């Protein structure tokens, strides 16, 4: 089951990427099975400078159902960014990433792998599957929050992305 934190009306699936400079909300899909990490990420994004609409799902199967607009997610908006954990039950982050990057309708959505793993084999595997960036989750809470805010700033202030 997914949960969405939103105070604005949802985007349409085929709309252009939202524009934070015009005050439009940024839609982020958070794929995270660890409740504490999900809450910290949501809190950091909620307190950021940009208006965010955050949808949280707990594993890869839920993420793919959301992105495929299946079942309760049939009216799901297209995310502007995906924050993806690596180690999850049922379907891990590498499997989700492979499906996203193999789908012509989804492959342009930036995917940031956020994980506790700093193993070179995990980093290499993610980049071989065309992850847009790989971030090792800091253990320290303040550093974790700063990392999440840095991701938000980079992807929505610094980078210019194509329309969805």
KADATA-V590014 format. One line per field, one symbol per residue. phi: phi as a letter, one per 20 degrees, with the letter a starting at -180 (. if undefined). Layout:
phi=???
This chain:
phi=.dccdbccfffegeffgfdffenffeddeddbeegfffffffffffeffefdddddceaffffffffeldlfefdffffebddcfeecfmbeffffgffffeegedfeffcdedbefdfgffffffffemfeacceffffgffffffffffgfffdceeddfff
